[in-house]
């Protein structure tokens, strides 16, 4: 039996977060400034070390010029 740390949904979200940031042509530092967070916050979010709540996801979607549906489908 596999003892995966992350569910498939969590892995998908993590990948979409990074992909959306790159599509918006933002580096982690610039994305962090848009979100009023530190660069390490973005790094930890994209590596799965930090969980994201719905309010944060909405802010991220706005900062990356994405519809929130992109992240939750």
JOLIN-V358851 format. One record per residue. SS is DSSP state (helix for helix, strand for strand, loop for the rest). PSI is psi as a letter, one per 30 degrees, with the letter a starting at -180 (999 if undefined). BURIAL is b if it has 24 or more other ideal C-beta (glycine too) atoms within 12 Angstrom, else e. Layout:
ss = (SS | SS)
psi = (PSI | PSI)
burial = (BURIAL | BURIAL)
This chain:
ss = (loop | loop | loop | loop | loop | loop | loop | helix | helix | helix | helix | helix | helix | helix | helix | helix | helix | helix | helix | helix | helix | helix | helix | loop | loop | loop | loop | helix | helix | helix | helix | helix | helix | helix | helix | loop | loop | loop | helix | helix | helix | helix | helix | helix | helix | helix | helix | loop | loop | loop | loop | loop | loop | helix | helix | helix | helix | helix | helix | helix | helix | helix | helix | loop | loop | loop | loop | loop | helix | helix | helix | helix | loop)
psi = (k | k | i | k | e | k | l | e | e | e | e | e | e | e | e | e | e | e | e | e | e | e | e | g | h | k | l | e | e | e | e | e | e | e | f | h | l | l | e | f | e | e | e | e | e | f | f | g | f | k | l | k | l | e | e | e | e | e | e | e | e | e | e | g | h | l | k | f | e | e | f | f | 999)
burial = (e | e | e | e | e | e | e | e | e | e | e | e | b | b | e | b | b | b | e | b | b | e | e | e | e | b | e | b | e | e | b | b | e | e | b | e | e | e | e | e | b | b | e | e | b | b | e | e | e | e | e | b | e | e | e | e | b | e | e | b | b | e | b | b | e | b | e | e | e | b | b | e | e)
